[in-house]
Amino acid sequence: MHSKAHTVFICHDCGARAAKWSGQCPECGAWNSLAQTTPSKPSTRPFGHYAGECGVKPLAEVARTDEMRFATGSAELDRVLGGGLVQGSVVLLGGDPGIGKSTLLLETMARLSGNAPALYVTGEESLRQVALRAKRLGVRGEGLQVLAETALEAILATAEEQRPAVMVVDSVQTLHGAALGSAPGSVAQVRDCAAHLVRFAKQTGTAVFLVGHVTKEGQLAGPRVLEHMVDTVLYFESDSASRFRLLRAVKNRFGAVNELGVFAMTDSGLREVKNPSAIFLTRHGVPVAGSGIMVTREGTRPLLVEVQALVAGSPLTHPRRVTVGLDGTRLAMLLAVLHRHGGICTSTDDVFVNVVGGVRVSETASDLPVLMAVLSSLRDRPIAQDWVMFGELGLAGEIRPVPNGEERLQEAAKHGFKRALVPANNKPRRGRSPSGLGIVAVERLDQAVNTLF
């Protein structure tokens, strides 16, 4: 008689194993992350030196040369990568299906292939499909080598032979290695295949792009360790009704995190947006209540964004606090500060706040603009269109400074704003104020309310 095949349950987030299924992973605490699988023999492939060198050295004797970078031909992508693509780096690109991941990488590889050998590996499409997409995008790419393959051994053998400067693997969830018996996309396969691709990149100096699937929650599919193994993690984001695409870095060993690149999807592919502030600003024909302009900062780039608020009487016992693009918990805190230190109560009103353009604002510089927009809607009094503002609000009602205040003011002056409401400690020194921009510095919330209303 044949014994029943032994099965285990593996967590998709941390890779931990359990003998039986449970709703919560006993190791990382994630819910509904255990999936049944048949254990396979461990990989016997030699890893070699993971980062290309071995042996112990004093830190002072390690060569400290700058990373070798090369431009991708896209200023927005270079910005998100930290100034260009680093040799031997591994970049993981995630995003919703159809958002433009393959389009971006195909256009990038076609540009790079004119100056360096490039290899595009696809595991989800045939070579004919890739060629048709390239034709639709107007991409020629005579020097771009294309391979349709999902076997890890075949991909590594081809890469060893071609020795490309840049390689794309679309996607890591389609790969499978012969040493593991599990199906493609499983925790073990994704982790093992990614580890060998990272080792190849570090030893040969080839820059590798890995395309990753995302779950319905918007997180990268596969084990969480995948994001720790790579050098850079990029997310493609977009509002469902918008043609604009936001490329955001959430991890970058060679540059700033939270850097933002903006693209527009057109019939002929992705096009860079040189002036993102222009698409996030809505200049109304006449001033409207509940609208304010704030200066936020994404990575090293200041952005002018419109924040809109709607305050309406609520029939509910517990009025709603709804935010789009902002932290809902922080809105509730700001409304409490407005009540305590501004004497303005919204406890019987529904409050809706939206950041125009699908941008997510996570920094505290949005506190002052959000409250001013809420107050504008509550009193039905528009804020003059030449006002711009930023500032953090403390629980004691103080207006606290935010980083890079002068750069924010310069961006506002460049777009024609005439007056700025800023924290007192963000007021530029004498002679350093942008030309044509009047600056009103405030220290308390009641001062800001009296200034605008």
VOGU-3710 file (C-alpha; in Angstrom, 3 decimals, decimal comma):
1> mhskahtvfi> 0,000/0,000/0,000  1,150/3,512/-0,777  1,287/5,865/2,159  -0,755/9,035/1,949  1,227/12,025/0,724  2,240/14,191/3,641  1,064/17,795/3,441  1,994/20,917/5,350  0,615/24,436/5,527  2,953/27,297/4,599
11> chdcgaraak> 2,398/30,977/5,402  2,446/33,178/2,305  3,770/36,130/4,316  6,659/34,707/6,320  7,133/31,162/4,961  6,548/29,482/8,322  5,286/25,878/8,303  2,448/24,379/10,307  1,221/20,800/10,589  -2,430/21,827/10,372
21> wsgqcpecga> -4,421/24,770/9,113  -5,411/27,621/11,369  -6,847/31,043/10,726  -3,744/32,858/11,969  -0,073/32,167/11,305  1,595/31,175/14,592  4,851/32,928/13,614  3,968/36,322/12,073  0,333/36,609/13,140  -1,054/37,140/9,619
31> wnslaqttps> -4,661/36,062/9,088  -5,753/33,584/6,381  -2,196/33,257/5,092  -1,688/29,479/5,506  -1,969/27,460/2,297  -1,777/23,700/1,931  1,154/22,309/-0,047  3,211/19,184/-0,458  6,715/19,638/0,948  9,526/19,245/-1,529
41> kpstrpfghy> 13,162/18,431/-1,100  15,371/21,402/-0,369  17,218/22,937/-3,295  20,668/21,430/-3,857  21,882/24,143/-6,215  24,980/25,868/-4,869  24,421/29,499/-3,990  28,067/30,578/-4,012  28,844/34,011/-2,677  25,514/35,784/-2,330
51> agecgvkpla> 26,905/39,299/-2,721  29,822/38,501/-5,013  32,641/38,523/-2,445  33,653/36,374/0,493  36,063/36,593/3,368  36,394/38,943/6,307  37,798/42,442/5,835  38,123/45,459/8,099  35,466/47,990/7,194  38,087/50,690/6,632
61> evartdemrf> 39,750/48,575/3,907  36,584/48,007/1,875  36,530/50,045/-1,330  34,081/52,925/-0,982  33,569/53,895/-4,574  30,169/55,273/-5,571  27,642/52,975/-7,188  27,951/52,666/-10,948  24,712/54,077/-12,359  23,387/54,492/-15,864
71> atgsaeldrv> 20,370/56,419/-17,105  17,293/54,495/-18,218  16,184/57,204/-20,662  13,191/58,090/-18,464  13,748/61,018/-16,093  10,794/59,975/-13,907  12,034/56,398/-13,539  15,575/57,613/-12,833  14,199/59,906/-10,127  12,392/57,046/-8,382
81> lggglvqgsv> 15,469/54,805/-8,632  17,582/57,476/-6,936  19,376/58,940/-9,960  19,611/55,983/-12,331  19,869/52,203/-12,408  22,685/50,735/-10,303  24,766/47,921/-11,759  24,054/44,614/-10,030  20,896/45,900/-8,355  17,603/43,994/-8,189
91> vllggdpgig> 14,394/46,017/-8,569  10,987/44,534/-7,741  8,092/46,229/-9,547  4,529/45,571/-8,377  1,116/46,873/-9,347  -2,422/45,945/-10,327  -2,995/43,916/-13,517  -3,044/46,098/-16,634  -1,652/49,187/-14,902  1,383/49,382/-17,200
101> kstllletma> 4,240/47,411/-15,590  5,151/45,493/-18,732  4,657/48,587/-20,880  7,057/50,635/-18,755  9,715/47,927/-18,721  9,450/47,178/-22,438  9,889/50,863/-23,300  12,785/51,150/-20,842  14,543/48,051/-22,162  14,153/49,216/-25,754
111> rlsgnapaly> 15,891/52,494/-24,885  18,665/50,760/-22,941  19,293/48,187/-25,674  20,718/50,914/-27,905  23,705/51,360/-25,579  24,045/48,047/-23,725  22,969/44,399/-24,125  19,488/43,828/-22,719  17,403/40,691/-22,164  13,626/40,641/-21,684
121> vtgeeslrqv> 12,337/37,350/-20,227  8,591/36,822/-20,312  6,793/33,975/-18,603  3,261/35,278/-19,139  3,214/36,113/-22,855  4,441/34,591/-26,069  7,132/36,278/-28,137  4,471/37,224/-30,681  2,434/39,024/-28,017  5,504/40,969/-26,910
131> alrakrlgvr> 6,274/41,901/-30,506  2,712/43,083/-31,127  2,771/45,212/-27,991  6,094/46,711/-29,046  4,626/47,560/-32,454  1,596/49,195/-30,833  3,876/51,278/-28,619  6,128/52,264/-31,492  9,090/50,479/-29,894  11,764/49,175/-32,235
141> geglqvlaet> 14,494/47,831/-29,943  16,708/46,169/-32,537  19,270/45,264/-29,878  16,743/43,905/-27,371  16,877/40,119/-26,892  13,558/38,473/-25,952  13,069/35,077/-24,305  9,820/33,290/-23,451  10,729/30,903/-20,632  9,635/29,937/-17,125
151> aleailatae> 12,324/27,399/-16,171  14,840/29,081/-13,875  17,752/26,930/-15,060  17,139/27,852/-18,705  16,867/31,562/-17,864  20,122/31,547/-15,891  21,914/29,604/-18,629  20,769/32,103/-21,258  21,769/35,017/-19,060  25,210/33,499/-18,474
161> eqrpavmvvd> 25,646/33,185/-22,234  24,266/36,612/-23,202  25,699/38,522/-20,209  23,169/41,379/-20,467  23,699/44,666/-18,650  19,978/44,729/-17,805  17,500/41,862/-17,564  13,737/41,844/-16,972  11,888/38,818/-15,588  8,124/39,140/-16,086
171> svqtlhgaal> 7,038/37,780/-13,677  8,707/36,075/-10,720  5,481/34,214/-9,875  5,655/32,265/-13,154  9,139/30,828/-12,555  9,860/27,321/-11,351  13,046/25,500/-10,495  13,609/21,816/-11,135  15,044/21,225/-7,671  11,704/22,069/-6,036
181> gsapgsvaqv> 8,591/20,056/-6,655  6,103/22,740/-5,712  4,049/24,645/-8,264  5,095/28,015/-9,738  3,984/30,901/-7,540  4,248/28,925/-4,315  6,153/30,363/-1,374  9,095/28,006/-1,805  9,388/28,568/-5,572  9,177/32,363/-5,404
191> rdcaahlvrf> 11,720/32,539/-2,595  14,169/30,106/-4,210  13,947/31,571/-7,734  14,310/35,131/-6,475  17,328/34,170/-4,371  19,157/32,717/-7,367  18,337/35,726/-9,541  19,654/38,049/-6,822  22,837/35,990/-6,566  23,276/36,153/-10,352
201> akqtgtavfl> 22,843/39,937/-10,326  25,375/40,465/-7,530  28,027/38,213/-9,061  27,760/39,412/-12,662  26,812/43,075/-12,222  23,619/42,626/-14,256  20,774/44,899/-13,164  17,605/42,810/-12,823  13,972/43,943/-12,877  11,510/41,494/-11,316
211> vghvtkegql> 7,804/41,972/-11,958  5,639/40,869/-9,038  1,927/40,135/-8,823  -0,163/41,841/-6,162  -2,939/40,460/-3,991  -6,452/41,862/-3,778  -5,285/43,919/-0,790  -2,675/45,585/-3,019  0,353/43,861/-1,433  3,001/41,978/-3,362
221> agprvlehmv> 2,092/38,313/-3,654  4,431/35,679/-2,303  6,497/35,556/0,875  7,249/38,827/2,629  10,929/37,924/2,527  10,869/38,657/-1,215  10,828/42,397/-0,504  13,765/42,042/1,890  15,897/40,187/-0,662  15,798/42,843/-3,378
231> dtvlyfesds> 17,447/46,274/-3,358  14,497/48,370/-4,504  10,724/47,914/-4,330  8,559/50,029/-6,642  4,771/50,182/-6,734  2,693/51,315/-9,701  -0,460/53,065/-8,469  -3,433/54,609/-10,208  -6,977/55,740/-9,597  -9,376/53,476/-11,493
241> asrfrllrav> -10,804/56,422/-13,452  -7,524/58,239/-14,077  -5,092/57,954/-16,943  -2,206/58,989/-14,711  0,133/56,437/-13,172  2,173/57,046/-10,028  5,407/55,112/-9,573  6,405/55,087/-5,915  9,536/53,727/-4,234  8,784/52,116/-0,868
251> knrfgavnel> 12,277/50,664/-0,426  15,528/51,773/-2,003  19,016/50,885/-0,838  20,512/53,342/-3,321  18,229/56,367/-2,949  15,393/58,069/-1,125  12,212/56,192/-0,273  8,753/57,586/-1,010  10,109/59,147/-4,191  7,380/59,639/-6,772
261> gvfamtdsgl> 7,366/59,454/-10,559  4,329/60,475/-12,603  3,349/59,022/-15,979  0,355/59,417/-18,255  -1,031/56,394/-20,115  -1,696/57,194/-23,770  -2,525/55,189/-26,886  1,186/55,029/-27,668  2,364/54,016/-24,206  3,474/55,760/-21,041
271> revknpsaif> 4,577/59,377/-21,232  6,401/61,282/-18,505  4,657/64,136/-16,735  7,258/66,869/-16,347  5,131/69,138/-14,145  3,005/66,949/-11,840  1,655/69,907/-9,846  -0,274/71,046/-12,924  -2,354/67,839/-13,051  -3,171/67,859/-9,327
281> ltrhgvpvag> -4,344/71,486/-9,315  -7,878/72,366/-10,358  -8,257/76,063/-11,025  -11,965/76,757/-10,587  -13,645/79,477/-12,621  -14,816/81,111/-9,398  -13,691/80,452/-5,811  -15,567/77,519/-4,261  -16,051/76,677/-0,604  -14,245/73,659/0,799
291> sgimvtregt> -11,182/73,828/-1,460  -7,610/74,612/-0,456  -4,160/74,238/-2,011  -1,372/72,625/-0,034  2,287/71,973/-0,762  3,184/68,385/0,015  6,480/66,657/-0,566  7,084/63,268/-2,163  10,696/62,202/-1,720  12,763/65,135/-3,002
301> rpllvevqal> 9,934/66,722/-5,013  7,494/69,377/-3,723  3,987/69,016/-5,167  1,044/71,382/-5,188  -2,132/69,435/-4,486  -5,746/70,489/-4,039  -7,538/69,191/-0,959  -11,337/69,321/-0,909  -13,673/69,050/2,066  -17,426/68,708/2,369
311> vagsplthpr> -19,188/69,272/5,696  -22,898/68,447/5,830  -25,407/67,854/8,607  -25,621/64,173/9,531  -28,801/62,205/10,328  -26,665/59,534/12,013  -25,983/59,149/15,710  -22,283/58,841/14,917  -21,436/61,186/12,006  -19,128/59,863/9,324
321> rvtvgldgtr> -15,473/60,813/8,850  -14,446/59,754/5,337  -11,056/60,435/3,752  -9,629/59,639/0,323  -5,864/60,003/0,076  -5,430/60,867/3,765  -5,338/59,076/7,119  -8,879/58,876/8,486  -7,711/58,540/12,085  -5,714/61,750/11,818
331> lamllavlhr> -8,755/63,603/10,468  -10,696/62,681/13,603  -7,838/64,009/15,730  -7,667/67,272/13,751  -11,397/67,857/14,165  -11,008/67,367/17,918  -8,221/69,989/17,972  -10,413/72,337/15,929  -13,158/71,963/18,537  -10,907/72,359/21,571
341> hggictstdd> -8,623/75,176/20,404  -10,675/76,788/17,642  -14,089/76,662/19,292  -15,631/75,124/16,159  -17,631/71,908/16,611  -18,387/69,359/13,865  -19,784/66,617/16,109  -23,195/66,713/14,370  -21,836/66,870/10,814  -20,517/64,362/8,300
351> vfvnvvggvr> -17,023/65,358/7,146  -15,632/64,147/3,800  -12,070/64,999/2,719  -10,531/64,163/-0,663  -7,101/64,748/-2,190  -7,572/65,532/-5,889  -5,787/63,415/-8,495  -5,545/60,126/-6,619  -2,472/61,179/-4,618  -1,931/59,673/-1,172
361> vsetasdlpv> -0,588/62,215/1,312  1,007/60,708/4,407  3,000/63,627/5,795  1,744/65,921/8,547  2,170/69,088/6,439  -1,415/68,477/5,272  -2,903/69,207/8,732  -3,361/72,960/8,298  -4,757/72,799/4,718  -7,224/70,057/5,682
371> lmavlsslrd> -8,649/72,037/8,599  -8,872/75,233/6,554  -10,754/73,377/3,801  -13,110/71,862/6,405  -13,743/75,269/7,920  -14,305/76,793/4,468  -16,996/74,214/3,721  -18,576/74,513/7,162  -18,924/78,295/6,886  -19,552/78,231/3,120
381> rpiaqdwvmf> -16,810/80,806/2,645  -14,320/80,157/-0,187  -10,589/80,537/0,331  -9,061/82,991/-2,130  -7,477/81,168/-5,057  -4,073/82,795/-4,624  -3,561/81,221/-1,153  -1,340/78,208/-0,573  -0,598/76,622/2,803  1,147/73,879/4,747
391> gelglageir> 1,850/73,082/8,387  1,557/70,439/11,105  -0,986/70,851/13,889  -0,148/69,874/17,454  -2,639/68,694/20,063  -2,153/71,938/21,988  -3,301/73,946/18,980  0,188/75,039/17,919  1,257/75,159/14,261  4,491/73,208/14,004
401> pvpngeerlq> 7,108/73,572/11,232  7,669/70,975/8,502  10,883/70,087/6,623  12,037/71,892/3,454  9,802/74,911/3,892  11,734/77,149/1,493  11,558/74,612/-1,335  7,793/74,364/-0,873  7,448/78,142/-1,072  9,554/78,301/-4,223
411> eaakhgfkra> 7,303/75,716/-5,865  4,224/77,747/-4,918  5,733/80,971/-6,304  6,630/79,193/-9,544  2,956/78,368/-10,100  1,768/81,917/-9,562  0,466/81,889/-5,987  0,600/85,254/-4,226  0,063/84,425/-0,539  1,229/81,572/1,683
421> lvpannkprr> 0,055/80,551/5,156  2,943/78,771/6,888  4,220/77,923/10,386  6,211/80,699/12,025  9,410/78,634/12,063  9,107/77,996/8,316  9,177/81,695/7,443  12,293/82,361/5,311  14,977/84,666/6,539  15,041/88,246/5,377
431> grspsglgiv> 15,869/88,461/1,688  15,253/84,773/0,964  11,507/84,873/0,345  10,458/83,951/-3,219  9,710/86,975/-5,369  6,035/87,949/-5,521  4,933/85,651/-2,691  3,559/87,233/0,474  4,130/85,020/3,498  1,899/84,988/6,585
441> averldqavn> 3,463/83,089/9,479  1,237/81,764/12,276  1,971/80,056/15,569  -1,516/79,020/16,707  -4,608/77,550/15,113  -6,776/80,555/16,031  -4,330/82,841/14,201  -4,702/80,779/11,025  -8,514/80,864/11,313  -8,539/84,634/11,784
451> tlf> -6,166/85,117/8,840  -8,301/83,256/6,286  -11,771/83,933/7,711
//
